[in-house]
Amino acid sequence: MARTIRVSYLVSGISAYGSANLGRGSAAVALRLARKLLRDGYMDVRVCTPRGRVLQSDELDELQPPRETDVMAKGQQRSNRETKKPKKEKVKVIAAAPSRKDAAWQPDFGPGKKK
């Protein structure tokens, strides 16, 4: 028993040897076939869409899906949140390093105890 296949797009063209009527299931495949027929020298190449619209050979670009040009990674997308203020830079103190403070004047209490 033959299985019936529903054809969405019908591609037709006329050559010197006769005509071709070929059905395809998706727009991308129908577009590829129509361009192949044009390269092979077929004239009057047409594509009939599922809604009944007939596209001529100069209208075939309408079958191409629109390309997304503004695709951005999630980290590159802008948000509507307010930007944070930059953090204040902290001075790093290394415990092993000697102190760089100037030696302050210290009082002299005189000589130590004499015995």
Beta strands, then each sheet from edge to edge (+ up, - down):
strand 1: 9-15
strand 2: 18-24
strand 3: 43-48
strand 4: 54-55
sheet 1: 2+ 1- 3+ 4-
end
